[in-house]
Amino acid sequence: MKKGIIENKSFYSKILNLKWEYNIYLPYEYDNNKKYNLIYMLHGASDDHHSWIKKGAAYQTLNNAIEANIIEPTIVIFPSGSPNTKDSWYVNSNVYKMQDAFEKELFSHIEETYSIKEGRENHSIGGLSMGGYGALRFALRNPNYFSSVFSLSPAIFDYITDDMKKIAYSPKIVEDSFEHMFLNIYGNPIIDEKLWHSLNYKALWNEYVKKQIPLKFFVSNGTLDTATPIEHTRIFDDFLKEKKTEHVYIEQKYLEHSWGAWAIILPDVLQYISTTK
């Protein structure tokens, strides 16, 4: 098998004020004189830019997909959404200005550093859980750059759940924990529901539609997922149907919020990306 390589890279982010790391998958015999498709893969909360590779079988799956001609040789970026173990939720907040860092620094850095094909039809973005939420936001904000988005077990809560409310009132939250970071971004000690909804996909939809540049969506979730309950992805599926938006929605029976579920669905994601160009 012709295997690609994984390289750990970084650059200084003025917006984040730190050395910002990412991993990159370069296909077999990467050549700067050729142009390549591009995929961004965002990790979830409490994970990092290594997680898709170490836990989600992304390296093996990409090699297999290219070998089987399911996708063309492709550059894949695994950026850190949680520098210094602080989850960003990929938004601008008092934790990090992560939305700005992606849109004003990372996207241009990758274009300038690697040989990327022009044209939105060659660019996709996706992620899982917190990363599914973030990828959906970036795609809706930048349909001129991305043509498709995949959101796996996305944390796109349609309303503030009882578990989220319990987090807000818990006296046992540990500094730098998932819960602590969530509250620092969305309200501490009480979750700001108005802020949450202002950053979720429905609040971005009208501006996205005005651009008249349609995206294609791939959405999945496990039926036993308790971290990002399937009820919320079903609401999103209904929302996309109501808006007559092209999409694929898959429910993974008996699967939970786990790397096993995401590793299993990743080949289907890549197949979808390749057929929506």
N, C-alpha and C positions, 0 to 999 in steps of 0.2 A: 504494500500500500504506500502511496505517495503521501507522506505526512507533512502537515504544516508545522510551524513552530510558534511557541508562546514566548513573548518577551515582556518583561516588566519594565515599564517606562515611567517617567515623571517629567514635569515641568513646573516652573514656579508660577503660581496663580496670584496675580495682584489682587484680585477680588477676594479670594479666600485667605490671602496672606500666608501661604504655606506651599511646600512642595507637594504637588498634587499627583498622585500615582494612578496609573491605569495599567491593565494588561492588554496586550494586543495579540490577536491570532493573525499570522501572516501565512498565506497558502504556500504550498510546496513550490520552491523555486520562485519566490516572490521577486519581481523584476520592476525596478523603478521606471523602466521604459514602457511598461504596460499599465493599463488602467483596471481597477478592480471595483466590484460592488462593495457596499459598506453596510454593516449591521452594528448597532449599539445594543448591548445587553446589560441591563441594569439589575443590580442585586437588591435583596430585601433588607429589612431592618435587622440589626444585630449581625449582619454579614459584611463582606467586603469585596474588593475587586478580584479576589482569588476564588470566591465561593462558587461561581458558575463552573469553574475549571476543576476545582478540587471535589466538589460535592454534586455537581449537576451534569457531569460527563460531557460538558460542552466540547472539549478538545476532541474526544473520540467521535462524537456525533458530527462535528463539522468535517473531520477527515472522511468519515463514511459517506456523508452527503455529497461531498465534492467528488470522491472516488466513483460514486454511483451516478454522477451527473444529475443529481437532484437539484443542486445549486451550482452556479459557476464558481470558480475560485474567488473567494471573498475575504475581505479584511473585516475582522470583528473586534470591536472595542469593548472592553470590560472596565468601565471607569469606577473609581471609588466614590460612592455616594455617602460615605460615612468616615471622612478623614478624622484621625485621632479617636476612632471608635464612637464618634458622635453622629448619630443618624440625622440626615438632613431633610428627609422626605422630598428631596429634589425641588424644594421651593425656596423663596427668599424669606428669611426669618432672622431672629436675633441669634440663632445658632450659626448659620452660614447663609450667604447670598448665593445659594447653589444654583438656582434658576439662571441668574445672571452669569455665573461662572461657566455653565454649560453653553449658553447661547452666545456669550460674548468672547469666550476664551477657548473652551475645549473643541467646539465644532470647527473653528477656524484653525486651531493648532493641528488637528488631525488632517485637515485638507492641505495645509502647508507642508506637513511632514511626510505624508504618505501619498501614494499614487492612486487617487480616488476617481472613479468615473463621475463625470458631470451628469446632472439630471436626477430629479427626485425619484424617478422610477428605479433608480439603482441604490436607493438609500432606505433602510428600514430601522426601526427602533422598537425595543420591547423590554420586558422585564417581568419579575415575579414579585408578588406581594407589594411592599413599598415601592419596588421598582416597576411593577405593573401600573401603579398609580402615577409614578413619575413619568414613565414612558408615554402613557396616554396624554398627560398634560403637555409634554414636549411635542408630541405629534400634532395635537390640536392647535398648539401655538405656532407650529412651523410646518404646515402642510406643503409649503413651497419647497421644503427641503426633503421631507419624508413622504413616501407614497403608501407605506403600510406600517401598522403598529400591532404588536402582540402583547396582551396583558394576561398573565397567568396568575390565577388566584389573586387578583388585584385588590388592594386595600382601598376600594372606592366606596366606602360605606355611604349608603344613601341617607342614613340618619345616624345619630350618635347612639351606639349600642349600650346596653346595660353594662357590658364588660368595660367599655370605654369610660363610662361614668364611675364605675368602681375604681378604676385606675386613678381618676381625678381626686377621689376622696381617700385614697389609701395613705396611711401614715408611714408605710414601710418602703416607699420608693427609694431606691439606691441611686446615688449620683452616677451619671453616665449610663444608666440602664435604658432599655427600650422605652419604658414608661416615662422616665425622666425626660428623655429627648422629645418624646411625643408631646408632653405637656409644655416644654419650653417653646415649642413651635406653635401649638394650637391653643394655648391658654393654661396658665398655672396660677392657682390650684384648680380652677374650674375650666373645663374645655369650652372654648368660645365656639358655639355652634355656627354662628354667623360667619366667622372666619373660616371654619372648616368648609362650609358650603361654598364660600366665595372662591375657594381654591380647587374645588372638585370639578369634574368634567362638565356638569350641566351649566356651570357658570361660564365656561369657556365656549360653549357650543355656538351661541349666536355669532360671535366674532369669527369663529371657524367657518361657519356657513357663509358669511359675507365674503370670504375670500374666494369662494366657488372653486376650490381645489379639493376634490373628494379624496379622502383616505379610505383604505381598506383595513378592516379590523379582524383580528383573531383573538378570541376570548375563551378562556377555559377556567374550570375550577373543579375541585373534588367534592363529591356529594357529602363527604364526612368532614369537610374543612370547618373547624370551629374558630380559627384565627381570622379568616376572611369569609364569613358564612356565605354559602352559595345563594342565599336569598338576594344578596346585593348584586351578584353577577347576573342573576335572573332578571332583576330590575333593569340592569344595563342592557341585557339582551332585548327586553321589551322596548326599552328606549330607542335602541338602534332600529328595531323593526318599525316603530312608530315614525321614525325619521326617514324610513325607506333607505337605510344606509347599508351598503354591501358589507357583509361580515360573516364570519364563521363562529359559532358558539358550540363548545363541547363541554359536556358534563362528564367528569371522570368518576365512574361509579365506584363507590367504596374506598375512594382515596382521600387522604387527609392533606393538611398543609405541610407538604414534605418534598424533599429533594427527589424522592422516588417518583412522585407525580410529575414533577417538572422535567425530569430526565426522560420519562416515558413520552411526554407530549412534544418534546423539542423536535424530533424528526418531522412531525406533522406541521409544526411551525415553519420549518425550513422549506418544506414542500409548498406550503401556502405562499410564502414569500416569493418563491420561484415562479409560481403560476399567476401571480397578480401583477407582474411587471408589464 
